[in-house]
Amino acid sequence: MTAESSPAFAAATCPLCAAPAAPSDERCGTCGFSLAGVGGRPGPFSRATLWWSVAGFAAIYLITLAIVALTR
């Protein structure tokens, strides 16, 4: 296994420009690429956020549908 293919190497570089990145960096210092979800960092949003967003859009859709149905 080479250094380039090991997980430690992948976590220490930007996937876009291959510049070194510290584990605490949120963005690449060279190109500005967001490092969320890269190399063990937390992703940009959680699964709970996704479900609350879907539920919110569904509620807005159903309320709009009810208003349209009641006004005709």
KEZAZA-820555 format. One record per residue: residue in three letters; x, y, z of N, C-alpha, C, O, CB in turn. Coordinates in Angstrom, 2 decimals. Glycine has a CB too. Example, Ala and Ser with C-alpha at 12.3 -4.5 7.8 and 13.67 -1.06 7.14 Angstrom:
// residues 2
{ALA {13.19 -5.69 7.80} {12.30 -4.50 7.80} {13.20 -3.30 7.80} {14.24 -3.32 8.46} {11.31 -4.47 9.05}}
{SER {12.85 -2.25 7.08} {13.67 -1.06 7.14} {12.90 0.03 7.87} {13.41 1.14 8.04} {14.08 -0.60 5.72}}
// end
This chain:
// residues 72
{MET {0.85 -1.17 0.00} {0.00 0.00 0.00} {0.90 1.23 0.00} {1.81 1.35 0.82} {-0.97 0.00 1.23}}
{THR {0.64 2.16 -0.92} {1.46 3.36 -1.01} {0.89 4.45 -0.12} {-0.24 4.34 0.36} {1.55 3.84 -2.46}}
{ALA {1.67 5.48 0.09} {1.22 6.59 0.93} {0.05 7.32 0.29} {-0.81 7.85 1.00} {2.38 7.57 1.19}}
{GLU {0.01 7.36 -1.04} {-1.06 8.07 -1.73} {-2.42 7.39 -1.56} {-3.45 8.07 -1.60} {-0.74 8.20 -3.19}}
{SER {-2.44 6.07 -1.37} {-3.72 5.37 -1.27} {-4.15 5.10 0.16} {-5.24 4.56 0.37} {-3.64 4.08 -2.01}}
{SER {-3.34 5.45 1.14} {-3.71 5.20 2.52} {-4.73 6.23 3.00} {-4.72 7.36 2.51} {-2.48 5.23 3.42}}
{PRO {-5.60 5.87 3.94} {-6.59 6.81 4.44} {-5.98 8.04 5.10} {-6.56 9.12 5.02} {-7.49 6.13 5.42}}
{ALA {-4.82 7.91 5.73} {-4.19 9.06 6.38} {-3.79 10.11 5.36} {-3.89 11.31 5.63} {-2.97 8.61 7.19}}
{PHE {-3.34 9.67 4.18} {-2.96 10.61 3.13} {-4.19 11.32 2.58} {-4.16 12.52 2.34} {-2.20 9.89 2.00}}
{ALA {-5.28 10.58 2.38} {-6.50 11.16 1.85} {-7.08 12.19 2.81} {-7.64 13.20 2.37} {-7.53 10.06 1.56}}
{ALA {-6.95 11.95 4.12} {-7.51 12.88 5.10} {-6.67 14.14 5.21} {-7.15 15.16 5.70} {-7.61 12.21 6.46}}
{ALA {-5.42 14.10 4.76} {-4.52 15.23 4.93} {-4.41 16.09 3.68} {-3.64 17.05 3.68} {-3.16 14.74 5.32}}
{THR {-5.15 15.78 2.63} {-5.07 16.57 1.40} {-6.47 16.95 0.91} {-7.46 16.29 1.21} {-4.33 15.79 0.31}}
{CYS {-6.51 18.03 0.16} {-7.75 18.49 -0.47} {-8.05 17.57 -1.66} {-7.15 17.31 -2.46} {-7.64 19.99 -0.92}}
{PRO {-9.28 17.08 -1.80} {-9.59 16.20 -2.93} {-9.64 16.94 -4.27} {-9.58 16.31 -5.32} {-10.92 15.52 -2.69}}
{LEU {-9.73 18.25 -4.24} {-9.82 19.01 -5.48} {-8.44 19.41 -6.00} {-8.15 19.22 -7.18} {-10.66 20.24 -5.27}}
{CYS {-7.59 19.98 -5.13} {-6.29 20.48 -5.61} {-5.10 19.74 -5.00} {-3.96 20.04 -5.35} {-6.17 21.95 -5.29}}
{ALA {-5.35 18.78 -4.11} {-4.32 17.96 -3.46} {-3.37 18.76 -2.56} {-2.26 18.30 -2.28} {-3.51 17.24 -4.50}}
{ALA {-3.80 19.93 -2.12} {-2.99 20.72 -1.18} {-3.15 20.12 0.22} {-4.21 19.58 0.54} {-3.42 22.23 -1.20}}
{PRO {-2.12 20.21 1.06} {-2.25 19.68 2.42} {-3.30 20.45 3.22} {-3.42 21.67 3.10} {-0.90 19.73 3.14}}
{ALA {-4.06 19.70 4.03} {-5.09 20.32 4.86} {-4.99 19.75 6.27} {-4.87 18.54 6.45} {-6.51 20.08 4.27}}
{ALA {-5.04 20.62 7.25} {-5.01 20.19 8.65} {-6.35 19.54 9.01} {-7.37 19.89 8.41} {-4.71 21.39 9.60}}
{PRO {-6.38 18.62 9.95} {-7.64 17.99 10.34} {-8.69 18.96 10.84} {-9.88 18.66 10.77} {-7.38 16.96 11.40}}
{SER {-8.29 20.12 11.34} {-9.26 21.10 11.86} {-9.76 22.07 10.79} {-10.67 22.85 11.06} {-8.64 21.88 12.99}}
{ASP {-9.19 22.04 9.59} {-9.61 22.96 8.53} {-10.99 22.62 8.01} {-11.30 21.45 7.79} {-8.60 22.94 7.38}}
{GLU {-11.84 23.64 7.82} {-13.15 23.45 7.24} {-13.11 23.67 5.73} {-13.93 23.12 4.99} {-14.17 24.38 7.89}}
{ARG {-12.16 24.49 5.28} {-11.99 24.77 3.85} {-10.53 24.64 3.49} {-9.65 24.83 4.33} {-12.53 26.18 3.48}}
{CYS {-10.27 24.33 2.23} {-8.90 24.24 1.74} {-8.32 25.65 1.70} {-8.97 26.58 1.22} {-8.84 23.57 0.33}}
{GLY {-7.10 25.81 2.20} {-6.46 27.12 2.21} {-6.02 27.57 0.83} {-5.83 28.77 0.61} {-5.27 27.10 3.12}}
{THR {-5.86 26.64 -0.10} {-5.40 26.99 -1.45} {-6.55 27.33 -2.40} {-6.56 28.39 -3.02} {-4.60 25.85 -2.03}}
{CYS {-7.54 26.41 -2.50} {-8.61 26.61 -3.49} {-9.95 26.99 -2.87} {-10.86 27.39 -3.60} {-8.78 25.35 -4.31}}
{GLY {-10.10 26.86 -1.55} {-11.35 27.23 -0.88} {-12.42 26.15 -0.91} {-13.55 26.41 -0.52} {-11.89 28.46 -1.50}}
{PHE {-12.09 24.95 -1.38} {-13.04 23.85 -1.45} {-13.49 23.46 -0.04} {-12.67 23.38 0.87} {-12.41 22.63 -2.17}}
{SER {-14.79 23.23 0.14} {-15.32 22.83 1.44} {-14.89 21.39 1.72} {-15.11 20.51 0.89} {-16.86 22.97 1.48}}
{LEU {-14.30 21.16 2.89} {-13.81 19.84 3.26} {-14.82 19.07 4.10} {-14.45 18.07 4.73} {-12.50 19.96 4.00}}
{ALA {-16.08 19.50 4.14} {-17.11 18.81 4.90} {-17.33 17.42 4.33} {-17.53 17.27 3.12} {-18.44 19.62 4.89}}
{GLY {-17.28 16.41 5.19} {-17.47 15.03 4.76} {-16.23 14.36 4.22} {-16.29 13.20 3.81} {-18.53 14.99 3.75}}
{VAL {-15.10 15.05 4.21} {-13.85 14.52 3.68} {-12.94 14.12 4.83} {-12.73 14.89 5.76} {-13.15 15.55 2.75}}
{GLY {-12.40 12.93 4.77} {-11.41 12.49 5.75} {-11.92 12.42 7.18} {-11.20 12.80 8.10} {-10.26 13.39 5.71}}
{GLY {-13.13 11.94 7.38} {-13.66 11.78 8.72} {-14.29 13.03 9.31} {-14.76 13.00 10.44} {-12.59 11.32 9.61}}
{ARG {-14.31 14.12 8.57} {-14.97 15.33 9.07} {-16.48 15.15 8.97} {-16.95 14.37 8.15} {-14.51 16.59 8.26}}
{PRO {-17.24 15.86 9.80} {-18.69 15.75 9.70} {-19.18 16.31 8.36} {-18.58 17.23 7.79} {-19.38 16.49 10.87}}
{GLY {-20.28 15.76 7.88} {-20.85 16.20 6.61} {-21.49 17.57 6.72} {-21.56 18.14 7.81} {-21.88 15.21 6.13}}
{PRO {-21.94 18.12 5.60} {-22.51 19.46 5.61} {-23.82 19.56 6.37} {-24.15 20.63 6.88} {-22.70 19.94 4.22}}
{PHE {-24.58 18.48 6.44} {-25.81 18.47 7.23} {-26.10 17.05 7.68} {-25.59 16.10 7.10} {-27.00 19.06 6.43}}
{SER {-26.92 16.93 8.68} {-27.20 15.62 9.26} {-28.44 14.99 8.62} {-29.18 15.64 7.89} {-27.39 15.74 10.77}}
{ARG {-28.65 13.73 8.92} {-29.83 13.02 8.41} {-31.10 13.62 9.01} {-32.13 13.70 8.33} {-29.73 11.51 8.74}}
{ALA {-31.04 14.05 10.27} {-32.21 14.66 10.90} {-32.59 15.95 10.19} {-33.78 16.24 10.03} {-31.93 14.94 12.39}}
{THR {-31.61 16.72 9.76} {-31.88 17.95 9.02} {-32.59 17.65 7.72} {-33.52 18.36 7.34} {-30.59 18.72 8.75}}
{LEU {-32.16 16.61 7.04} {-32.81 16.22 5.79} {-34.28 15.87 6.02} {-35.15 16.32 5.28} {-32.08 15.02 5.17}}
{TRP {-34.56 15.07 7.05} {-35.93 14.67 7.31} {-36.80 15.86 7.73} {-37.96 15.93 7.33} {-35.96 13.59 8.38}}
{TRP {-36.28 16.77 8.54} {-37.06 17.95 8.92} {-37.33 18.83 7.70} {-38.41 19.43 7.60} {-36.32 18.76 10.00}}
{SER {-36.39 18.92 6.79} {-36.59 19.71 5.57} {-37.68 19.08 4.70} {-38.55 19.78 4.18} {-35.28 19.82 4.77}}
{VAL {-37.64 17.77 4.53} {-38.66 17.07 3.74} {-40.03 17.24 4.39} {-41.01 17.51 3.70} {-38.32 15.57 3.61}}
{ALA {-40.11 17.10 5.71} {-41.38 17.26 6.42} {-41.92 18.68 6.28} {-43.12 18.89 6.13} {-41.20 16.90 7.91}}
{GLY {-41.03 19.66 6.34} {-41.45 21.06 6.18} {-41.99 21.33 4.79} {-43.03 21.98 4.65} {-40.29 21.99 6.47}}
{PHE {-41.31 20.85 3.76} {-41.80 21.04 2.39} {-43.12 20.30 2.17} {-44.00 20.82 1.48} {-40.75 20.56 1.38}}
{ALA {-43.27 19.11 2.74} {-44.52 18.37 2.62} {-45.66 19.12 3.30} {-46.77 19.17 2.77} {-44.38 16.95 3.22}}
{ALA {-45.40 19.69 4.47} {-46.43 20.45 5.18} {-46.85 21.68 4.37} {-48.04 21.96 4.25} {-45.92 20.88 6.57}}
{ILE {-45.89 22.40 3.81} {-46.22 23.57 2.99} {-47.04 23.15 1.76} {-48.00 23.82 1.40} {-44.93 24.30 2.54}}
{TYR {-46.64 22.04 1.13} {-47.38 21.55 -0.03} {-48.82 21.19 0.34} {-49.75 21.55 -0.38} {-46.67 20.32 -0.63}}
{LEU {-49.00 20.48 1.46} {-50.35 20.07 1.86} {-51.21 21.26 2.26} {-52.41 21.27 1.97} {-50.27 19.08 3.02}}
{ILE {-50.64 22.24 2.91} {-51.40 23.45 3.26} {-51.82 24.20 2.00} {-52.96 24.64 1.89} {-50.56 24.37 4.18}}
{THR {-50.91 24.34 1.06} {-51.23 25.00 -0.21} {-52.31 24.23 -0.96} {-53.24 24.83 -1.51} {-49.96 25.13 -1.09}}
{LEU {-52.20 22.91 -0.99} {-53.19 22.07 -1.65} {-54.56 22.24 -1.00} {-55.57 22.32 -1.69} {-52.76 20.61 -1.61}}
{ALA {-54.60 22.28 0.33} {-55.87 22.46 1.04} {-56.48 23.82 0.74} {-57.69 23.92 0.55} {-55.65 22.29 2.55}}
{ILE {-55.67 24.86 0.70} {-56.18 26.21 0.40} {-56.78 26.26 -1.00} {-57.85 26.82 -1.21} {-55.05 27.27 0.54}}
{VAL {-56.09 25.67 -1.96} {-56.59 25.65 -3.35} {-57.87 24.84 -3.43} {-58.80 25.24 -4.13} {-55.53 25.06 -4.31}}
{ALA {-57.95 23.71 -2.75} {-59.15 22.87 -2.79} {-60.34 23.56 -2.14} {-61.47 23.40 -2.59} {-58.88 21.52 -2.10}}
{LEU {-60.10 24.33 -1.07} {-61.19 24.99 -0.37} {-61.67 26.25 -1.06} {-62.80 26.68 -0.82} {-60.76 25.31 1.02}}
{THR {-60.86 26.85 -1.91} {-61.26 28.10 -2.56} {-61.91 27.87 -3.92} {-62.34 28.84 -4.54} {-60.06 29.00 -2.72}}
{ARG {-62.01 26.69 -4.39} {-62.65 26.43 -5.69} {-64.09 26.10 -5.54} {-64.78 25.86 -6.53} {-61.97 25.31 -6.42}}
// end
